[in-house]
Amino acid sequence: MFILQPGFHSGKTTCAQFTEIKDKLLLITAGDDTQVIVSEVNQQSGEIIPRASMTSHISSVKCCCVSHCGPTERLLVTGGGRAQLNICYIKQGKI
């Protein structure tokens, strides 16, 4: 069960991905406000807690994808509207 919460993005959310690292469920969202937000989901209460925000895109983020690189490692790839591609390394919940 998830709790309805105020939006994290100031504009439209354009993509969302879930990934799990060990016992942590992460929600990655991106949007028109150029932000990529990595949040932790409390699986007991449904609370979504923002853990990191990346603002390196120069225009809206159009897509995001998570690749599993091992049990505790992920690559987060985001694509922006001006042919910009960002890659972020996540290890055991740390960005």
N, C-alpha and C positions, 0 to 999 in steps of 0.2 A: 504494500500500500504506500502511495506517495501522498504527501501533503501539498496542497496548492499553495504556492508561495509567490511573492512579487517577482517580476521578471528581473533577470540579471543583466540583460542587455538593454541599452537605451533605444535600439532600433529593432528591426525584425530579426529573429533568430533564423539563420539559413541552414544550419546543420547541427546534428547532435549524434554523439556516439557514446556507447557504454563500453567500458573495458574493466576487467578485474585483474588486480595484482595481489596475489596471495589472498588475504581476507578482506581487502578493500575494493569496494565497487566505486569506480570513477565515472563521472558523467562529463563529457567534453562538449561544449557548445561554442558556436561561433555565429557572427552575425554582421549585419550592415554597419554596426558601430565600429568595425575593424578589430574588435576584441575576440580573443580566444580564451575561454574560461574553463579551467579544470576544477571540478567540484567533487567532493566525496559524498557518497550517498550512505546515510545511516540506514542499514537494512532493517533495523528493529523499528525505528520511528518513522522512516520515510523522509527525514529531514535531509535537505541538500545544502551542503556547506561549501562555499567557494574556497578553494585552497590556493589558486594561482590565476593570474590574469596576464595575458600576453598581448601587447599592443603594437607589434612590429609590422603589421600590415598597413599599407598606405591607402587601401580602399577596402570595400566590403569583402568579407571572407565568404567565398562561394561554396566551398566544400571542405570536409575534414575526413581523415581516414586514420585508423589506428592499426598498426602492424605489430604482431606478437614476435618478439625477438628472443624470448626465453621466458621462464616462469615468473621472473621479476622485472622484466625489461620490455618497454614498448617504444615504438617510434610513432610520433604524431605528425602527420603531414597535412598542411592546410594550403588551400589555393585561394588566391585573391582575384579580384576583378581586373587587375591590370597586369595579368600574366605573372604574378608573384607567387612563388612557392616557398613555404617555410617548413623546416623540419625541426622537430623538438624531440629530445631524448628524455624518456621518463623511466626512472629506475626505482622500484619498490615504493611507488607513491611520491617520489621526489622528482621535481622537474628541473 
